[in-house]
Amino acid sequence: MLFTGCDSQLLKNDLEVIKARGELTVITRNNAVCYFEGPNGLTGFEYDLAKAFADDLGVELRPLIIEEEADMIKALRDGQADIVAAGIPFGRQSARLVKLGPGYLDVDQQVVGRRGGIVANDVSELSGTTIWMTGSSLRLETLSALKADHEDLTWEMLPDHSTEELLQMVWNRLLPLTMTESHTLTMNQRFYPELVVHFNLGETRKLAWAMHPQSRRLHKAVTRWFNRNATRQFIDGLVDYYFSHLEAVSYTHLRAHETEADL
C-alpha cells in the first residue's frame, strides 16, 4: 500500500512519501499509445510523459499495467499507485472519484468501421447495427445520453478485449463497428489502414492524469509541472513524434505499403 485512508499524516505529505520511496508508481495500459517495449527499450506517449515527470521529481518510474478503467480507479483509491496515466478521458462519475490534473491532449470519441463496410454518417443511421467496445465511463455516458433520442441505438461491451483488439476485429470484418478515442485510432491506422471514422460522438475532451483525491501535494506538483512552458513544448514534441506524422500518411500510401509487404 502506498497510503491508507486512516493515515492522515502520510496523506498530508504524499509528495514527500514518493520522494522518500524513490519511486513513482503510475497506472497505465500496455498498448501502442501508452506503454510498450520497443526496439530501443520501454516507450510510449504516456510512458515518456510520466518518465519526464518522475525525472523532474528525482525518482524512478514504475509502470503498473491495468487495462480496465474501473480497476484503475479502484487500485488508485486503494493506494496501489500514485497516478493514472492511461490515455483515456474519464466520464463524470469516474472523475468524481479521483482528482484530475491539467488537460494535455484533445481527443474525440469516434465510431470506427472498415472501408467497404457499413456506411453511416451520424448516429441516426446505425439502426440495427451494434457498436462493440471496451469498458469506458465516458463512452457509456455518451451513448446513454444519445439513446434518449435514438431508441434503436445499441452497444455491447467486450471487457476481456482491449481497444486495439477490437480495432483489429473490425479490420478483420469480425465486428461491424467499434468506438475509440481519436489518438488511439491514429496510432493503429498504420497497422489497419482500411479503418475509417464514420463520425465523432460527444464533445472533444482532454486527457488528464488522475490522482487520489487526497494527494494534494502531488496534485500541486503535477499542475505546476504541466503548466511550465518547457513541459508544453515537450508534449508538443511527443504529439508530433507519436501522432502528427501518421495523420499525414494517406490511405493510398498505407495500402500500397501493405500490398508490397504481402508480396
SETIDREN-643927 format. One record per residue (C-alpha): residue in three letters; x, y, z; residue number from 1; chain. Coordinates in Angstrom, 2 decimals. Example, Ala and Ser with C-alpha at 12.3 -4.5 7.8 and 13.67 -1.06 7.14 Angstrom:
REM residues 2
<residu ALA	X 12.30	Y -4.50	Z 7.80	num 1	chaine A> $
<residu SER	X 13.67	Y -1.06	Z 7.14	num 2	chaine A> $
REM end
This chain:
REM residues 263
<residu MET	X 0.00	Y 0.00	Z 0.00	num 1	chaine A> $
<residu LEU	X 1.24	Y 3.47	Z -0.80	num 2	chaine A> $
<residu PHE	X -1.19	Y 5.08	Z 1.64	num 3	chaine A> $
<residu THR	X -4.33	Y 4.26	Z 3.61	num 4	chaine A> $
<residu GLY	X -7.43	Y 6.27	Z 4.34	num 5	chaine A> $
<residu CYS	X -6.69	Y 6.37	Z 8.08	num 6	chaine A> $
<residu ASP	X -3.12	Y 7.61	Z 7.78	num 7	chaine A> $
<residu SER	X -3.74	Y 11.36	Z 7.59	num 8	chaine A> $
<residu GLN	X -0.10	Y 12.30	Z 8.18	num 9	chaine A> $
<residu LEU	X 1.01	Y 10.17	Z 5.23	num 10	chaine A> $
<residu LEU	X -1.70	Y 11.67	Z 3.02	num 11	chaine A> $
<residu LYS	X -0.71	Y 15.15	Z 4.11	num 12	chaine A> $
<residu ASN	X 2.86	Y 14.50	Z 2.95	num 13	chaine A> $
<residu ASP	X 2.10	Y 12.39	Z -0.12	num 14	chaine A> $
<residu LEU	X 4.77	Y 14.01	Z -2.30	num 15	chaine A> $
<residu GLU	X 7.44	Y 13.57	Z 0.36	num 16	chaine A> $
<residu VAL	X 6.50	Y 9.90	Z 0.67	num 17	chaine A> $
<residu ILE	X 7.04	Y 9.41	Z -3.07	num 18	chaine A> $
<residu LYS	X 10.43	Y 11.10	Z -2.92	num 19	chaine A> $
<residu ALA	X 11.47	Y 9.11	Z 0.14	num 20	chaine A> $
<residu ARG	X 10.40	Y 5.91	Z -1.59	num 21	chaine A> $
<residu GLY	X 12.38	Y 6.94	Z -4.66	num 22	chaine A> $
<residu GLU	X 9.67	Y 5.65	Z -6.96	num 23	chaine A> $
<residu LEU	X 6.57	Y 7.00	Z -8.74	num 24	chaine A> $
<residu THR	X 4.02	Y 4.27	Z -9.45	num 25	chaine A> $
<residu VAL	X 1.89	Y 5.06	Z -12.48	num 26	chaine A> $
<residu ILE	X -1.07	Y 3.01	Z -13.71	num 27	chaine A> $
<residu THR	X -1.11	Y 2.76	Z -17.48	num 28	chaine A> $
<residu ARG	X -2.06	Y 0.36	Z -20.28	num 29	chaine A> $
<residu ASN	X 0.12	Y -1.86	Z -22.42	num 30	chaine A> $
<residu ASN	X -0.58	Y -0.63	Z -25.95	num 31	chaine A> $
<residu ALA	X 0.86	Y 1.45	Z -28.79	num 32	chaine A> $
<residu VAL	X -0.37	Y 4.71	Z -27.25	num 33	chaine A> $
<residu CYS	X 0.58	Y 4.32	Z -23.59	num 34	chaine A> $
<residu TYR	X 3.41	Y 1.91	Z -22.93	num 35	chaine A> $
<residu PHE	X 5.23	Y -0.85	Z -24.75	num 36	chaine A> $
<residu GLU	X 8.68	Y -2.29	Z -25.24	num 37	chaine A> $
<residu GLY	X 10.18	Y -1.07	Z -28.49	num 38	chaine A> $
<residu PRO	X 13.47	Y -2.00	Z -30.16	num 39	chaine A> $
<residu ASN	X 15.29	Y 0.57	Z -28.02	num 40	chaine A> $
<residu GLY	X 13.56	Y -0.16	Z -24.74	num 41	chaine A> $
<residu LEU	X 10.41	Y 0.98	Z -22.98	num 42	chaine A> $
<residu THR	X 8.49	Y 3.71	Z -24.76	num 43	chaine A> $
<residu GLY	X 5.02	Y 5.11	Z -25.46	num 44	chaine A> $
<residu PHE	X 3.39	Y 8.53	Z -25.29	num 45	chaine A> $
<residu GLU	X 2.14	Y 8.18	Z -21.71	num 46	chaine A> $
<residu TYR	X 5.29	Y 6.39	Z -20.60	num 47	chaine A> $
<residu ASP	X 7.54	Y 9.14	Z -21.94	num 48	chaine A> $
<residu LEU	X 5.38	Y 11.81	Z -20.33	num 49	chaine A> $
<residu ALA	X 5.30	Y 10.08	Z -16.95	num 50	chaine A> $
<residu LYS	X 9.03	Y 9.35	Z -17.13	num 51	chaine A> $
<residu ALA	X 9.75	Y 13.04	Z -17.66	num 52	chaine A> $
<residu PHE	X 7.69	Y 13.95	Z -14.60	num 53	chaine A> $
<residu ALA	X 9.37	Y 11.25	Z -12.49	num 54	chaine A> $
<residu ASP	X 12.77	Y 12.55	Z -13.61	num 55	chaine A> $
<residu ASP	X 11.70	Y 16.06	Z -12.57	num 56	chaine A> $
<residu LEU	X 10.87	Y 14.70	Z -9.09	num 57	chaine A> $
<residu GLY	X 14.18	Y 12.85	Z -8.98	num 58	chaine A> $
<residu VAL	X 12.60	Y 9.39	Z -8.64	num 59	chaine A> $
<residu GLU	X 12.29	Y 6.21	Z -10.70	num 60	chaine A> $
<residu LEU	X 9.16	Y 5.43	Z -12.71	num 61	chaine A> $
<residu ARG	X 7.37	Y 2.15	Z -12.03	num 62	chaine A> $
<residu PRO	X 4.57	Y 1.37	Z -14.50	num 63	chaine A> $
<residu LEU	X 1.66	Y -0.70	Z -13.21	num 64	chaine A> $
<residu ILE	X -0.34	Y -2.25	Z -16.05	num 65	chaine A> $
<residu ILE	X -4.12	Y -2.27	Z -15.56	num 66	chaine A> $
<residu GLU	X -6.40	Y -2.37	Z -18.59	num 67	chaine A> $
<residu GLU	X -9.92	Y -1.68	Z -17.26	num 68	chaine A> $
<residu GLU	X -10.88	Y 1.83	Z -16.15	num 69	chaine A> $
<residu ALA	X -12.85	Y 0.67	Z -13.09	num 70	chaine A> $
<residu ASP	X -9.89	Y -1.45	Z -11.95	num 71	chaine A> $
<residu MET	X -7.55	Y 1.50	Z -12.41	num 72	chaine A> $
<residu ILE	X -9.64	Y 3.74	Z -10.17	num 73	chaine A> $
<residu LYS	X -10.01	Y 1.07	Z -7.52	num 74	chaine A> $
<residu ALA	X -6.25	Y 0.44	Z -7.46	num 75	chaine A> $
<residu LEU	X -5.57	Y 4.18	Z -7.23	num 76	chaine A> $
<residu ARG	X -8.03	Y 4.70	Z -4.37	num 77	chaine A> $
<residu ASP	X -6.70	Y 1.60	Z -2.60	num 78	chaine A> $
<residu GLY	X -3.23	Y 3.14	Z -2.58	num 79	chaine A> $
<residu GLN	X -1.56	Y 0.82	Z -5.09	num 80	chaine A> $
<residu ALA	X -0.35	Y 3.68	Z -7.29	num 81	chaine A> $
<residu ASP	X 0.21	Y 7.44	Z -7.33	num 82	chaine A> $
<residu ILE	X -1.14	Y 8.40	Z -10.77	num 83	chaine A> $
<residu VAL	X -3.33	Y 7.01	Z -13.52	num 84	chaine A> $
<residu ALA	X -1.90	Y 7.93	Z -16.93	num 85	chaine A> $
<residu ALA	X -3.80	Y 5.58	Z -19.22	num 86	chaine A> $
<residu GLY	X -4.63	Y 7.71	Z -22.27	num 87	chaine A> $
<residu ILE	X -8.39	Y 7.72	Z -21.67	num 88	chaine A> $
<residu PRO	X -10.76	Y 10.59	Z -20.82	num 89	chaine A> $
<residu PHE	X -12.92	Y 9.96	Z -17.76	num 90	chaine A> $
<residu GLY	X -16.69	Y 10.25	Z -17.59	num 91	chaine A> $
<residu ARG	X -18.36	Y 12.38	Z -14.92	num 92	chaine A> $
<residu GLN	X -18.92	Y 9.55	Z -12.44	num 93	chaine A> $
<residu SER	X -15.32	Y 8.33	Z -12.63	num 94	chaine A> $
<residu ALA	X -13.97	Y 11.88	Z -12.42	num 95	chaine A> $
<residu ARG	X -15.75	Y 12.36	Z -9.10	num 96	chaine A> $
<residu LEU	X -13.75	Y 9.51	Z -7.59	num 97	chaine A> $
<residu VAL	X -10.33	Y 10.98	Z -8.40	num 98	chaine A> $
<residu LYS	X -8.52	Y 14.31	Z -8.60	num 99	chaine A> $
<residu LEU	X -7.68	Y 15.23	Z -12.19	num 100	chaine A> $
<residu GLY	X -4.64	Y 17.19	Z -13.26	num 101	chaine A> $
<residu PRO	X -4.47	Y 19.70	Z -16.13	num 102	chaine A> $
<residu GLY	X -5.64	Y 18.59	Z -19.55	num 103	chaine A> $
<residu TYR	X -2.81	Y 18.00	Z -22.01	num 104	chaine A> $
<residu LEU	X -4.23	Y 16.43	Z -25.21	num 105	chaine A> $
<residu ASP	X -7.53	Y 16.92	Z -27.07	num 106	chaine A> $
<residu VAL	X -9.23	Y 13.68	Z -28.13	num 107	chaine A> $
<residu ASP	X -12.54	Y 12.82	Z -29.78	num 108	chaine A> $
<residu GLN	X -14.71	Y 9.75	Z -29.32	num 109	chaine A> $
<residu GLN	X -15.07	Y 8.15	Z -32.73	num 110	chaine A> $
<residu VAL	X -17.29	Y 5.48	Z -34.25	num 111	chaine A> $
<residu VAL	X -14.96	Y 3.36	Z -36.38	num 112	chaine A> $
<residu GLY	X -15.70	Y 0.86	Z -39.15	num 113	chaine A> $
<residu ARG	X -13.91	Y -0.71	Z -42.09	num 114	chaine A> $
<residu ARG	X -13.64	Y 0.68	Z -45.58	num 115	chaine A> $
<residu GLY	X -16.18	Y -1.14	Z -47.76	num 116	chaine A> $
<residu GLY	X -18.37	Y -1.99	Z -44.76	num 117	chaine A> $
<residu ILE	X -21.27	Y -0.18	Z -43.15	num 118	chaine A> $
<residu VAL	X -21.90	Y 3.37	Z -44.34	num 119	chaine A> $
<residu ALA	X -23.05	Y 5.74	Z -41.59	num 120	chaine A> $
<residu ASN	X -22.62	Y 9.49	Z -41.29	num 121	chaine A> $
<residu ASP	X -24.40	Y 10.01	Z -37.98	num 122	chaine A> $
<residu VAL	X -25.94	Y 8.06	Z -35.13	num 123	chaine A> $
<residu SER	X -29.40	Y 8.03	Z -36.75	num 124	chaine A> $
<residu GLU	X -28.02	Y 5.71	Z -39.46	num 125	chaine A> $
<residu LEU	X -26.93	Y 2.99	Z -37.01	num 126	chaine A> $
<residu SER	X -30.34	Y 1.39	Z -36.59	num 127	chaine A> $
<residu GLY	X -29.88	Y -2.38	Z -36.43	num 128	chaine A> $
<residu THR	X -26.08	Y -2.14	Z -36.06	num 129	chaine A> $
<residu THR	X -24.32	Y -2.74	Z -32.76	num 130	chaine A> $
<residu ILE	X -21.32	Y -0.75	Z -31.56	num 131	chaine A> $
<residu TRP	X -18.83	Y -3.07	Z -29.85	num 132	chaine A> $
<residu MET	X -16.47	Y -1.53	Z -27.29	num 133	chaine A> $
<residu THR	X -14.42	Y -1.91	Z -24.14	num 134	chaine A> $
<residu GLY	X -15.44	Y -0.52	Z -20.77	num 135	chaine A> $
<residu SER	X -15.28	Y 3.27	Z -20.56	num 136	chaine A> $
<residu SER	X -17.32	Y 5.54	Z -18.32	num 137	chaine A> $
<residu LEU	X -17.27	Y 8.35	Z -20.89	num 138	chaine A> $
<residu ARG	X -18.38	Y 6.13	Z -23.78	num 139	chaine A> $
<residu LEU	X -21.23	Y 4.73	Z -21.70	num 140	chaine A> $
<residu GLU	X -22.35	Y 8.19	Z -20.64	num 141	chaine A> $
<residu THR	X -22.21	Y 9.46	Z -24.23	num 142	chaine A> $
<residu LEU	X -24.17	Y 6.54	Z -25.69	num 143	chaine A> $
<residu SER	X -26.71	Y 6.52	Z -22.85	num 144	chaine A> $
<residu ALA	X -27.42	Y 10.22	Z -23.45	num 145	chaine A> $
<residu LEU	X -27.84	Y 9.64	Z -27.20	num 146	chaine A> $
<residu LYS	X -30.21	Y 6.71	Z -26.67	num 147	chaine A> $
<residu ALA	X -32.85	Y 9.08	Z -25.31	num 148	chaine A> $
<residu ASP	X -33.33	Y 10.41	Z -28.85	num 149	chaine A> $
<residu HIS	X -32.25	Y 7.26	Z -30.73	num 150	chaine A> $
<residu GLU	X -34.05	Y 4.28	Z -29.23	num 151	chaine A> $
<residu ASP	X -32.57	Y 1.87	Z -31.79	num 152	chaine A> $
<residu LEU	X -29.00	Y 2.68	Z -30.74	num 153	chaine A> $
<residu THR	X -27.37	Y -0.46	Z -29.32	num 154	chaine A> $
<residu TRP	X -23.95	Y -1.34	Z -27.98	num 155	chaine A> $
<residu GLU	X -22.21	Y -4.32	Z -26.42	num 156	chaine A> $
<residu MET	X -19.26	Y -4.46	Z -24.04	num 157	chaine A> $
<residu LEU	X -16.30	Y -6.81	Z -24.51	num 158	chaine A> $
<residu PRO	X -14.42	Y -6.31	Z -21.23	num 159	chaine A> $
<residu ASP	X -11.94	Y -9.11	Z -21.91	num 160	chaine A> $
<residu HIS	X -10.62	Y -7.39	Z -25.04	num 161	chaine A> $
<residu SER	X -8.52	Y -4.27	Z -25.49	num 162	chaine A> $
<residu THR	X -9.46	Y -1.36	Z -27.73	num 163	chaine A> $
<residu GLU	X -6.67	Y -2.37	Z -30.09	num 164	chaine A> $
<residu GLU	X -8.05	Y -5.90	Z -30.33	num 165	chaine A> $
<residu LEU	X -11.48	Y -4.56	Z -31.22	num 166	chaine A> $
<residu LEU	X -9.97	Y -2.37	Z -33.93	num 167	chaine A> $
<residu GLN	X -8.28	Y -5.46	Z -35.34	num 168	chaine A> $
<residu MET	X -11.57	Y -7.36	Z -35.21	num 169	chaine A> $
<residu VAL	X -13.30	Y -4.59	Z -37.17	num 170	chaine A> $
<residu TRP	X -10.44	Y -4.64	Z -39.67	num 171	chaine A> $
<residu ASN	X -10.85	Y -8.42	Z -40.00	num 172	chaine A> $
<residu ARG	X -14.61	Y -7.93	Z -40.54	num 173	chaine A> $
<residu LEU	X -15.43	Y -9.85	Z -37.36	num 174	chaine A> $
<residu LEU	X -17.23	Y -6.81	Z -35.93	num 175	chaine A> $
<residu PRO	X -19.07	Y -4.06	Z -37.83	num 176	chaine A> $
<residu LEU	X -18.21	Y -1.09	Z -35.62	num 177	chaine A> $
<residu THR	X -16.29	Y -0.08	Z -32.55	num 178	chaine A> $
<residu MET	X -15.80	Y 3.13	Z -30.60	num 179	chaine A> $
<residu THR	X -12.45	Y 4.56	Z -29.58	num 180	chaine A> $
<residu GLU	X -10.54	Y 7.77	Z -28.99	num 181	chaine A> $
<residu SER	X -9.02	Y 9.65	Z -31.91	num 182	chaine A> $
<residu HIS	X -5.39	Y 9.37	Z -30.80	num 183	chaine A> $
<residu THR	X -5.75	Y 5.60	Z -30.35	num 184	chaine A> $
<residu LEU	X -7.14	Y 5.24	Z -33.85	num 185	chaine A> $
<residu THR	X -4.36	Y 7.41	Z -35.28	num 186	chaine A> $
<residu MET	X -1.72	Y 5.12	Z -33.78	num 187	chaine A> $
<residu ASN	X -3.43	Y 1.96	Z -35.04	num 188	chaine A> $
<residu GLN	X -4.22	Y 3.04	Z -38.60	num 189	chaine A> $
<residu ARG	X -0.63	Y 2.30	Z -39.56	num 190	chaine A> $
<residu PHE	X -1.41	Y -1.37	Z -38.84	num 191	chaine A> $
<residu TYR	X -5.02	Y -1.37	Z -40.09	num 192	chaine A> $
<residu PRO	X -5.18	Y 1.18	Z -42.91	num 193	chaine A> $
<residu GLU	X -8.72	Y 0.34	Z -44.03	num 194	chaine A> $
<residu LEU	X -10.22	Y 1.51	Z -40.73	num 195	chaine A> $
<residu VAL	X -12.34	Y 4.63	Z -41.22	num 196	chaine A> $
<residu VAL	X -14.02	Y 7.14	Z -38.92	num 197	chaine A> $
<residu HIS	X -17.75	Y 7.33	Z -39.56	num 198	chaine A> $
<residu PHE	X -18.34	Y 10.26	Z -37.20	num 199	chaine A> $
<residu ASN	X -17.44	Y 11.70	Z -33.80	num 200	chaine A> $
<residu LEU	X -19.69	Y 11.42	Z -30.76	num 201	chaine A> $
<residu GLY	X -19.96	Y 13.96	Z -27.97	num 202	chaine A> $
<residu GLU	X -17.65	Y 16.87	Z -27.31	num 203	chaine A> $
<residu THR	X -13.89	Y 16.97	Z -27.66	num 204	chaine A> $
<residu ARG	X -12.31	Y 16.01	Z -24.33	num 205	chaine A> $
<residu LYS	X -8.87	Y 16.46	Z -22.80	num 206	chaine A> $
<residu LEU	X -6.74	Y 13.69	Z -21.43	num 207	chaine A> $
<residu ALA	X -5.67	Y 14.30	Z -17.85	num 208	chaine A> $
<residu TRP	X -3.81	Y 12.32	Z -15.22	num 209	chaine A> $
<residu ALA	X -5.82	Y 11.10	Z -12.24	num 210	chaine A> $
<residu MET	X -4.66	Y 11.09	Z -8.62	num 211	chaine A> $
<residu HIS	X -6.13	Y 10.12	Z -5.28	num 212	chaine A> $
<residu PRO	X -8.49	Y 12.89	Z -4.09	num 213	chaine A> $
<residu GLN	X -6.29	Y 13.44	Z -1.02	num 214	chaine A> $
<residu SER	X -2.97	Y 13.59	Z -2.88	num 215	chaine A> $
<residu ARG	X -2.85	Y 17.36	Z -2.52	num 216	chaine A> $
<residu ARG	X 0.88	Y 17.95	Z -2.80	num 217	chaine A> $
<residu LEU	X 1.30	Y 15.54	Z -5.68	num 218	chaine A> $
<residu HIS	X -1.57	Y 17.21	Z -7.50	num 219	chaine A> $
<residu LYS	X 0.02	Y 20.60	Z -6.93	num 220	chaine A> $
<residu ALA	X 3.36	Y 19.33	Z -8.28	num 221	chaine A> $
<residu VAL	X 1.68	Y 17.77	Z -11.33	num 222	chaine A> $
<residu THR	X -0.24	Y 21.00	Z -12.04	num 223	chaine A> $
<residu ARG	X 2.88	Y 23.13	Z -11.70	num 224	chaine A> $
<residu TRP	X 4.84	Y 20.79	Z -13.99	num 225	chaine A> $
<residu PHE	X 2.19	Y 20.71	Z -16.73	num 226	chaine A> $
<residu ASN	X 1.87	Y 24.49	Z -16.63	num 227	chaine A> $
<residu ARG	X 5.55	Y 25.06	Z -17.46	num 228	chaine A> $
<residu ASN	X 6.38	Y 26.24	Z -20.95	num 229	chaine A> $
<residu ALA	X 9.12	Y 23.61	Z -21.17	num 230	chaine A> $
<residu THR	X 6.59	Y 20.85	Z -20.43	num 231	chaine A> $
<residu ARG	X 4.20	Y 22.18	Z -23.05	num 232	chaine A> $
<residu GLN	X 7.00	Y 22.15	Z -25.61	num 233	chaine A> $
<residu PHE	X 7.93	Y 18.62	Z -24.55	num 234	chaine A> $
<residu ILE	X 4.31	Y 17.47	Z -25.01	num 235	chaine A> $
<residu ASP	X 4.15	Y 19.12	Z -28.43	num 236	chaine A> $
<residu GLY	X 7.25	Y 17.17	Z -29.38	num 237	chaine A> $
<residu LEU	X 5.72	Y 13.90	Z -28.16	num 238	chaine A> $
<residu VAL	X 2.50	Y 14.56	Z -30.07	num 239	chaine A> $
<residu ASP	X 4.48	Y 15.25	Z -33.22	num 240	chaine A> $
<residu TYR	X 6.60	Y 12.12	Z -32.74	num 241	chaine A> $
<residu TYR	X 3.79	Y 9.71	Z -31.89	num 242	chaine A> $
<residu PHE	X 0.77	Y 11.09	Z -33.75	num 243	chaine A> $
<residu SER	X 1.20	Y 14.02	Z -36.12	num 244	chaine A> $
<residu HIS	X 3.36	Y 12.34	Z -38.76	num 245	chaine A> $
<residu LEU	X 0.84	Y 9.49	Z -39.01	num 246	chaine A> $
<residu GLU	X -2.03	Y 11.85	Z -39.88	num 247	chaine A> $
<residu ALA	X -0.14	Y 12.94	Z -42.98	num 248	chaine A> $
<residu VAL	X 0.16	Y 9.38	Z -44.32	num 249	chaine A> $
<residu SER	X -2.56	Y 8.77	Z -46.89	num 250	chaine A> $
<residu TYR	X -4.70	Y 5.65	Z -47.16	num 251	chaine A> $
<residu THR	X -3.32	Y 5.02	Z -50.65	num 252	chaine A> $
<residu HIS	X 0.25	Y 5.08	Z -49.35	num 253	chaine A> $
<residu LEU	X -0.57	Y 2.75	Z -46.46	num 254	chaine A> $
<residu ARG	X -2.45	Y 0.31	Z -48.68	num 255	chaine A> $
<residu ALA	X 0.39	Y 0.26	Z -51.22	num 256	chaine A> $
<residu HIS	X 2.87	Y -0.45	Z -48.45	num 257	chaine A> $
<residu GLU	X 0.66	Y -3.25	Z -47.09	num 258	chaine A> $
<residu THR	X 0.33	Y -4.78	Z -50.56	num 259	chaine A> $
<residu GLU	X 4.12	Y -4.73	Z -51.04	num 260	chaine A> $
<residu ALA	X 4.57	Y -6.43	Z -47.67	num 261	chaine A> $
<residu ASP	X 2.23	Y -9.22	Z -48.74	num 262	chaine A> $
<residu LEU	X 4.25	Y -9.98	Z -51.88	num 263	chaine A> $
REM end
